[in-house]
Amino acid sequence: MSAKPRNGSAPSESARPGNSPSTAEQRAVSTTAGGVGSPYDFPTGQFPKVAMTKEIPAMASVAPGDKPTDTPGPGGPAGVDDDRTYSYASIPPAGTQPNGGLRRRNGDGRRGTLDLGLFILRLVVGGTFLYHGLQKLTGWFDGPGMDGTKEMMEQGGWDHPSIAAALVTAGEVGGGILLILGLATPLAAGAVLAVILDAWMFKQGMHPDFQYSQGPGAVELDTVLAGAAIAIIFTGPGRWALDRGRSWATRPGAGSLVVLVLAFAAAIFTYWYLQDGNPLTGIGPFE
């Protein structure tokens, strides 16, 4: 390896009599004004232009135990400085993580039987509301029909029984059909939730004390249906639905809370306006 000149040191081999310095060395000497140093000796902290344009000799394959014959430095071509190869060093690309790393895990599209389970839940909840809505609307399944529903509302103490009958019927039929189809699912689940909350408050208000599973005002079934409707609001309909292209189908967000609040507000306002009673009489502090 040729020695690099320092201040007051002997000239390099190329600068000795009989050896003319190369153009690259002349440029390096004129730039540093003190001899040839590493590329980082430049005030700008950049590589010299000659180092960025010089071609690298091809590296030949070397068998184990053999010395390379065309590589820089000892064992290579005479007069070639081994240090010049470091200015061409590059950082190898970072290796990829196994199985794609976090991107693969976060973007995993596998959902197992989740969509099937949500479809069954929608069928049961939507079908139940549709069944009761058709009883009120058409009189099918031994239902009262619209006239019987109005009379039932009037006897139950609802003001404006025609409006009350229309609201409950529209909520059950429309919400039930949309839930089954998985169409406009947040609004459909919110509609049936408001209906069942009014039914819950009406039944609970018929008798004092908590009527969860006892007496004619038992609200056990209404509580289960309300909980199922809330679950659908927060989970979305899944991919087995007409809403499968919507963001709320598989990844509902803050909008679910908005729908939940609106459903409770609609139920409370409707009950206050059409029933005007306290459904919590006899429960805890509501004596």
Residue, then its C-alpha position, 0 to 999 in steps of 0.5 A: m500500500s502506498a504511503k500517503p504524504r503528510n506535511g514534511s513527509a516524503p513524496s508518494e511513489s507516484a511523485r518520485p522522479g520518473n513517475s508523473p502524478s495522476t490528474a486525480e492526485q494533482r486535484a486532491v493536492s491542490t484542493t487540500a493544500g497539504g497533501v492527499g487525505s481522506p475524502y472527509d478532509f474537505p471543508t465542505g464535508q463532501f467527496p471530491k468530484v474525482a472520487m464520484t466519477k472514478e470507475i471501480p475495477a470489477m471484482a473477480s471471484v476468489a476461491p477460498g485460500d487464493k489471493p485476489t489478482d484484480t482487487p485493490g491493495p496487497g495482492g492486487p495490481a501494483g500501485v493501486d491504493d486500497d483506501r480509495t475503495y472506501s469512498y465507494a462504500s454503500i449501505p446495504p438495503a435493510g432486510t424485510q421483516p418476516n411475514g411482512g412485519l407489522r404491515r402484514r399483521n395490520g393489513d390482515g384481511r382474514r376475518g374467520t367466521l366473524d362475517l357469518g356471525l354478524f349475518i346471523l345476528r342481523l337475521v335474528v334481530g332484524g327478523t324479530f322486529l320485522y315479524h312484530g312490525l308486520q303484525k301491526l301493519t298487515g295483521w299477519f301472524d295473528g297481529p292486530g293490524m293498524d286499527g288494532t295497533k292504534e287502539m292498543m296505543e290509545q288504551g296504553g295511554w299514548d297521546h296521539p295514538s295514530i302517530a305513535a302507531a305509525l312510528v312504532t310500525a315504521g321503525e319495526v318494519g323499515g329497521g327490520i328489513l334494512l338490518i336483514l339486508g345490511l343496508a344503511t345499517p347504523l341508521a337501521a340499528g338506531a331505529v330499532l333501538a329507539v323503538i325497543l327502548d320506548a317499549w322497554m320504558f312503557k312496560q317498565g312504567m306499567h308497574p313499580d319496581f324493576q320488571y326485568s323477568q317478572g310480571p306482565g311488564a317483564v322487560e327481559l326480551d326488550t333488554v336483550l334486543a336493545g343490547a343486540a341492536i347496540a352491538i350491531i351499531f358498534t360492530g357494523p354489519g360485516r361483509w355479508a351485507l349490502d353495506r360491505g363497501r362502506s367503512w362502517a361495515t367492518r371498521p365503524g368509528a366515532g359515528s357509532l357513538v353518535v348514532l347511539v346517542l341519537a337513538f337514546a335521545a329519540a326514544i326519550f323524546t318520543y316517550w316524553y312527548l307521547q307518553d309523558g310519564n316516568p318509566l323508572t318509578g319504583i326503581g332505586p331512587f325513583e320512588 
